[in-house]
Amino acid sequence: MDIKCVVFNPFRENTYLVWDETKECIVVDAGNMNDGENRILQDMIEARGLKPVMAVNTHGHFDHVGGVKWLKDTYGAQFACSKKDAFLIESTSGGMMYGLKCNEVPPIDLDLDAMEELRFGSTVLKVLKTPGHTPGHVVLYNEEQKMLFTGDTLFRESIGRTDLPGGDYSWIMKSILEQIVPLGDDVTIYPGHEHESTIGHEVLYNPFIVEVLNDEVNYKG
């Protein structure tokens, strides 16, 4: 499995192009919002001779879904996201908060909340439910290569916001500590913003995790 990250839109969102030797690919959190960004992603796809089969979203916030309709219209890619986040996808309030117009987003084709794994080409990604940043947030794990797409649940030395509609601090910490940390220190995380990291690094240096592990904070409330 190969990965190429490109940063899109004013929120510097990480969009991941993921493919294997079959040339089938998925786009994780397609944050491209305009014609220029669409062209960048298209050039990346065509330069590698790839066939996009899915636009896969870790969650439904507007800065992560701007390119979904373009992928569907251009390549016929199916849209995979948890239907628990449909209310976020259908709302334009997120972009309006920042004076931005949200792109139209098509209906969800594949409900990740009802799926245990995603398959494309010869690749399998486990779908792990990690509510907290949003009710339907998921992370995507490739066990063979120890790669984890964490969206906005876990960042390098930080976590996703929980003060937006549907967010909950106790949920996100439960998701991190019970779903992500047990995967192992050597797993590389690819977050929705900023730089990659490892679970081992986060256990040692992420203040949100450290304070819970040291019993300084009771995340369960």
KENU-64235 format. One record per residue (C-alpha): residue in one letter; x, y, z negated. Coordinates in pm, whole numbers, padded with zeros to 5 digits, always signed. Layout:
# KENU-64235
aXYZ...
# end
This chain:
# KENU-64235
m+00000+00000+00000d+00129+00342+00099i+00027+00681-00037k+00057+01034+00092c-00058+01326-00121v-00158+01665+00019v-00270+01962-00190f-00587+02140-00076n-00815+02433-00162p-00772+02717-00413f-00778+02472-00704r-00469+02289-00575e-00651+01957-00572n-00459+01640-00484t-00608+01454-00189y-00460+01107-00137l-00435+00923+00194v-00398+00552+00110w-00331+00275+00361d-00171-00065+00412e-00018-00270+00694t-00356-00320+00861k-00375+00059+00924e-00713+00078+00753c-00711+00364+00506i-00918+00548+00250v-00907+00910+00144v-00928+00955-00233d-01087+01285-00341a-01102+01461-00005g-01063+01822-00115n-01016+01975+00230m-01254+02270+00257n-01191+02443+00591d-01087+02384+00951g-00718+02439+00877e-00716+02183+00598n-00918+01941+00811r-00652+01966+01080i-00374+01895+00831l-00548+01578+00716q-00632+01475+01073d-00269+01517+01179m-00156+01298+00889i-00405+01029+00986e-00327+01033+01357a+00051+01049+01311r+00031+00714+01130g-00230+00557+01358l-00471+00507+01068k-00840+00421+01061p-01026+00589+00773v-01300+00357+00646m-01400+00530+00321a-01400+00866+00149v-01363+00755-00212n-01427+00995-00497t-01321+00961-00857h-01595+01210-00944g-01833+01461-00794h-01687+01805-00861f-01697+02042-00563d-01318+02082-00534h-01285+01706-00473v-01566+01650-00220g-01520+01932+00033g-01390+01703+00307v-01630+01412+00269k-01874+01523+00538w-01588+01593+00780l-01448+01241+00725k-01792+01088+00778d-01862+01292+01090t-01515+01244+01241y-01441+00882+01156g-01768+00729+01035a-01615+00678+00690q-01851+00564+00414f-01882+00783+00105a-01806+00600-00221c-01878+00772-00553s-02070+00703-00871k-02435+00798-00838k-02416+00922-01197d-02238+01223-01045a-02500+01283-00776f-02636+01581-00970l-02295+01749-00942i-02267+01676-00570e-02613+01815-00504s-02546+02135-00699t-02367+02442-00563s-02323+02598-00908g-01964+02476-00944g-01839+02671-00647m-02059+02971-00722m-01887+03007-01060y-01571+03094-00867g-01731+03283-00579l-01680+02994-00336k-01925+02842-00092c-01953+02464-00137n-01938+02246+00172e-02235+02024+00246v-02182+01672+00110p-02366+01366+00250p-02554+01115+00034i-02349+00849-00143d-02324+00524+00055l-02147+00310-00204d-02226+00350-00574l-01897+00299-00759d-02083+00267-01087a-02219-00064-00959m-01887-00192-00823e-01594-00366-00988e-01355-00324-00696l-01302-00163-00356r-01152-00346-00060f-01004-00209+00261g-00757-00380+00491s-00569-00623+00267t-00585-00391-00036v-00790-00427-00352l-00851-00140-00594k-01017-00209-00926v-01287+00042-01018l-01261+00133-01387k-01534+00348-01540t-01390+00648-01726p-01672+00889-01820g-01586+01209-02002h-01481+01468-01746t-01806+01378-01570p-02062+01106-01650g-01973+00899-01343h-01597+00942-01335v-01396+00637-01228v-01028+00560-01183l-00888+00330-00915y-00621+00073-01000n-00399-00132-00774e-00273-00406-01004e-00015-00547-00762q+00177-00220-00728k+00077-00075-01066m-00071+00242-00916l-00361+00427-01076f-00560+00716-00928t-00684+00900-01236g-00876+01189-01080d-00946+01447-01350t-00952+01205-01642l-00578+01203-01712f-00311+01449-01600r+00059+01471-01669e+00064+01576-02036s-00300+01685-02031i-00657+01564-01978g-00956+01682-01777r-01189+01954-01898t-01490+01842-02100d-01669+02178-02126l-01839+02152-01786p-02189+02002-01731g-02183+01632-01818g-01846+01650-01992d-01777+01494-02332y-01448+01490-02527s-01519+01169-02718w-01602+00990-02392i-01289+01101-02210m-01061+01002-02498k-01236+00666-02530s-01189+00616-02154i-00819+00700-02172l-00742+00494-02480e-00954+00190-02395q-00941+00174-02014i-00615+00341-01909v-00353+00303-02184p-00391-00080-02202l-00287-00109-01834g+00074-00070-01944d+00357+00181-01971d+00498+00108-01625v+00182+00206-01436t+00224+00519-01223i-00065+00763-01239y-00172+00981-00947p-00394+01259-01088g-00638+01495-00924h-00415+01797-00990e-00047+01859-01055h+00224+01592-01059e+00230+01215-01095s+00341+01049-01418t+00337+00712-01591i+00118+00578-01869g+00430+00529-02078h+00520+00896-02045e+00169+01001-02142v+00165+00781-02452l+00481+00957-02569y+00427+01313-02453n+00059+01381-02383p-00054+01582-02688f-00417+01471-02658i-00316+01104-02672v-00040+01149-02929e-00262+01324-03181v-00515+01040-03168l-00253+00764-03187n-00099+00943-03488d-00442+00962-03657e-00433+01342-03649v-00766+01359-03463n-01069+01129-03471y-01184+01133-03110k-01503+00946-03199g-01633+01252-03384
# end
